[in-house]
Amino acid sequence: IYNFTVGDFDPAIFPIPKELEDAIVEAYRQHFTNYPLAEGNLDLREAVIRFHQDFQGLSYGPDEVLVASGGRPLIYALYRAICDKGDKVIYAAPSWNNNHYTHFVGGEHVIVEAGAESNFMPTAAALAPHLPGAVLLALCSPQNPTGTTFRPEELTAICRLVVEENKRRGPNEKKLYVLYDQMYWQLTYGSIEHCDPVSLVPEMRDYTVFVDAVSKVFAATGVRVGWSLGPATILNKMKAILSHVGAWAPMAEQKAVARYLGQPEAIRTYLAHFKREIEERLRRIYDGFEGLKKEGLPVDAVAPEAAIYLTLKIDLAGRTTPDGRVLQNQSEVTSYILNEAKLAVVPFYAFGAPKGSPWYRLSVGTCRKEEIEEMIGKLGAALRGLR
């Protein structure tokens, strides 16, 4: 099975940085095994501040950084801190898990469908009608599941709408905040450059909470160190929630990440190799799909932009298999390519898209380069067998 479903890495293919690994081992040997501070150790928060200043041009203070065990607890805590039951939460479909977090807080789901015409990213025009009365707008770039990104002009337009919406609200009304998940922000390819709300529209600093971590950009999903940057008033509420949950990043890992983030040249060296390997896999699979498409087979793909994901279209519903069975729906299409091509990918309907969507997420975090040509060949054979 070519299992390209998991948003994770095979450590045998993509190990964490050696400097980070050594720092983790050394931290345990130095017996950093007690509880960390609830907001994250000061040395790590200061390292995070320098890291974002150096690599992203963002400027935050120690009380505007909150550390947790990866991105998920921070996202949950942000939803809990901002949203009351019945509050409007806006998010795009497809997107990762916003439906579940909105359900947890009893929020009103305001789903904005994003399609191929906008590279599956929400637009200012699509979001604008829904902003009045909303308390949280969840954005992600580079996006999971699509591997696509905001262009600066589109994100600027969205941010200006948020600023204007907040200016219209009275002193006793809740503000509209933006959750900006930039977990993959260092993993961009070609001419694509990451952009963020605060850099584009400085007034967004009061309304933006970033979610970031070592998980994806350093292939360190199991290390469990993440952080948020944002207004201290919001982060303090998030800290109180996380303290009761106990979702702290482990002490030794915090010490190790603080040390690693202070080595910018080591970071650049690691990322140069890591990005080159990820991009090669994405582009080779994309080129393979382009070849199948040129052959007239019912597939398509979005050119790689960022993250570890490729957006694929496998449009087989209504086709007949060699044994005479009609593929009635996308679920049957998914089963067909798994059984006949041994290709496992995640349908976009798992991320909130309509059940009939023919689009899929392919993750290259476990992909071995020598399997790519073979996988494309088997998929092509399975497609040619349909009528």
N, C-alpha and C positions, 0 to 999 in steps of 0.2 A: 504494500500500500504506500502510495506517495502521500504521506500525511502532512498536508499544508494547511491544517486547520488552526493550530495553536499559536497564539500571540506571544510566543516564548522562544527561547534559544536552546539548541543542543550545545551544551558546554564543551563537548568534544570538538565542535566546529567553531563555535564562538565563545571562547573562554573570557572571563572578566579580565580587566587589565592586571598585569603581573604586579604592578606597584600597589594596587588595591588589595589583591590577594595577600601579598606579603604584610601589608599594614593590618589586615584583619587578624592574621595569625599572630602577629606581634602584640596586638592589643589584648588578645586573650592570654598570651603569655605574661603580659604585664598585669593580668587579673582585673581588667576592666569588665567586671561582671555584675556590678550592682545596678540599682535603678538609675536611669538618667533623669535629668530635669524634665518636668512635664512639657515645657515648651521646646525641648531639645537643648543639648549642651551648648554653652556659649561658644566654644571653639568651633563647633560645626556651623552654628548660625553665622558666625563671622566668616567662615570659609565659604558658605553659600552666598553671602553678600558680595564677597570679592569675586567669586566665580561669575555671578550674573553681571556685575559691573564690568569685568574684563571681557566676557564673551557676548554679552547682550546689551550692555550699556544701560542697565537698570540700576537705580540707586535706592536702596532700602536700608533701614536701621534694624538693630537686633530685635526690637519689639515688634517688628513687622515681618518676622520669619517664624514659622511654626513647623516643627519636625514631627514626623510620625512614621509608622512602619509601612512605608510605601504610599502610593497615591490614593488608594481606595479609602482608607480611613479619613483622609483629608476631604475627599469628595463627600463622603457620608456626613462628616461633621459640618461641612459648609451648608449642605441641604438642611440639616437639623438647626443650625444657627440662624438661618435666614427665613426658612419657610414655616408658616403655620398651616394648619389644616385648611384646605380650600384655597390656598394661595396659588396664583398662576405661575407655572414653570414652563418656560419655552425651551424646546430643544428640537434639533433636526432629526429626521429619519432618512437614511440610516445614521445611527450613532451608537456609542457604546454605553449601555446600562443606565442611561438617564431615565428610561421608563421605570426601572426598578427603584432608583433613588426617589423619584417623584412619588411612587406608590408608598414607599416607606414613610414619607412625611405626610401622606394624605393630600398631596397637592393636586391641583387641576392640571391635567396633561394638555399642553398646547403644542401639538406636533406639527412641524413645518417640513413637508416632504421636499427633499432636494434630489434632483435627478441628474442625468448625464449632461444635460445642457449647461449646468453650472459646476460640472465635475463633482457632483454630490456634496457641494458646500452650500450652506444657506446664504441667501442674498439679503441685502438691506431691504429691497422691495418686498420680498416674501415675509420678512420679519416685522416690518413696520406696522401693519394693522394689528398686531398682537401685543405690542409693547405696553399700551395703556393698561394699568392695573397689575401688570406682572411684577414679581419680586425677584425672579432669577432667570437669567438667560445663560444656558449652558452651551459653550462653544469649545471646539477642539481643533487645533491645527498644529502640526500635521494630524490628519484625522484618522482615527480608528473607527470603522473598518476600511476606509477607502484608500488611504495612502495619498490623499490629495490635500491641498493647502489653500489657505486664504491668500489672495493677492492683496497687496497693501491698499489699493484704492477701494476694494470691496469692504475690507475690515474697517477702514477709516470711515466709510459711509455708515456702517453698522454702529460704530462707536459714537459718531455724532448724533445718531438717533437716540442712543442711550443717554447721552449728556443732556440733550434737549428734553427728553422725557423726564429726567430727574429735576431739571429746572422748573418744569411745570408743576411738580408736586409740592403740596403744602408742607409746613413744618411738622405736622402730625401724621403725615403719610409715610409709609415705608418706601425706601428707595429701591430702585432696580439695580441689582448687582449682576456682574458677569463672572461666571466660573470659566476661566481660561485654562483648559487642559493642554499643556504643551509638552507632554511626556516624551515626544519624539523630535523635539525642535532642532536638535543638532544633526539629525539624519535627513538632510535634504540633498537633492542631486541635480546635476546640470546647472542651469541658470536659476533654479528655485532658491529663494532666500526666505528664511523664517521672518515673520513679522508678528507684533503683539500690540494689544490695545494701548498700553501706557506709552510705548515709544511713539506710536502714531498720533495719539490724541492725549496729551499730558493730563487733561482733566479727568481721564478715565482712572487715574491712580486712586481716587477716592471710592471707585465702584468696582474695581477688578481684584479678584483673588486668583492668583496663579496656582496651578498644581503641577509639580515637577518631581523628579526622582532620579536615582541612578539606574532604575530598573531597565529601561530600554536603550538609552544612549550608551551605556557601558555593559550591555548584555548581562545585567546583574539583577534579574528578576527575583532571585531568592535571597538577595542581601537585605532587602526590606528597609531601605532608607529613602524617605520622600520628604518633601517640604512644600509649604505654601508661602507665597509672598503676598502681602495685602494689607489693608487697613488694620491697625492694631485693635480697634474696637471689635471687629469681626473675628480676628484671630484669637482674641481672648475668650470669646464665647466658644469657638471651636476647641480651644485648649481645655476648657472646662468639660466639654463633652468627651473628648478623647481621654482625659484623666480618669473618668468613670469607666470608660471602656477598657482602659489599659493598653491602648494601641501605640505604645512608644516604640521607636526604633531601638534595637538592642544597643546597650552601651558600647560594646567593643566595635560594632559596625559603625556607630556614630564617630568614634575616635578615628577609625580607619578612613572613613569618607572625608572627615575634616582634613586629614593628612593628605589624601589623594587630591582633593580639590585645590590644594595649595601647590600643585605641580602642573602648571599650565602647559609646559612643553611635553610632559608625559601624556597629558590629555590630548593634545593636538596630534601627537604621534599615533596614539591608539586610534583616535577617530579617523585619521587618514586611511589607515589599513581597514578598519571595520567598515567604514562607509564604502570603500572600494569593493569589498567583498559582497556586501549587501546589494549594492547597485548592480554589480555584474549579474547576480542571480535574477534580480527583477527584470533587467533589460533582456537577458537571454530568454526568459519565459515570455516576456512581452513580444519579442521578435518571433518566437515560436507561434504565438497566437496570431500575430499579424500574417504569418505564412499560411496558417490554416484559413484565415479570413480571405486572403487573396485567392485561395483555392476554391472559394465559394461556399465554404462550410459556415454554419450559423453560429459563429463566435465573434467576440470583439474584446478589446482590452483598452484601458486608459493608460496612456504613457506614464511611466513611473515618475513620481515627484518627490516622495518622502516616505519616511517610516520603513517598515519591513513588509508592506502590503502591496499587492497588485489587485486592481479592480478588474474583474473578468465578466464577460457576458457569455452565457451558454444557453442559447435560446432554442430549446428542443421540444417544448410542449407542443403536442399535436403530431409529432413525428411517430413513425411506426418502427419498432425494433425488428431485427432479422427474424425473430420468432413470431411476428405478427401482432405484437402487443403495442397498443397506442399509449404513449406517454401522456397521461391525462393532465398532469399538473407539474409544478416545479419540484415538488417533493419527489415525484417519480423520476424526474430528470436527474436530481441529485443522486438518487439510488442507482440510476443507470450508469452514470459516469464513474461512480464508485465501484460497481460490480464489473463493468466492462473495461474501463480504462485504469482502474485501481487508483483513481484520483480523488482524494478527500479534500474538499474546500467547503467554506461556510457560506450558505446562502444569505443574501442581504435581509431576507425576511426575519432572520435571527436577530437582526439589529433594528427592527421596527419598520422595515420597508414592507410594502404590500406583499401578500402571500404569492402573488403571481409574478413578482419581480424576477427576471432572468439573470440578475447580477449576483456576483459572488466575491468573497474575500479570499485571496490566496496569501498565506504568510510564508516567507522564505527563511524564518528563523531556524528551521531544522533541515533546510534544503542542502543536499550535497550536489555540487556542480555536475558531477558525472552522471547524475540521474535525470538531468533536465531534458536532454535529447530523447532519451528513452521514454520519459513521461509524455512528451509532446507526440512522439510516434504512436504510443498506445491510444492517446486521446484522439488523434487523427483517425486511426483505424476504427475506433468506436463510433465516431461521427459519420464516417463513410458508410458504415453498416446500416444507417437509418434511411428511411425513405418517407 
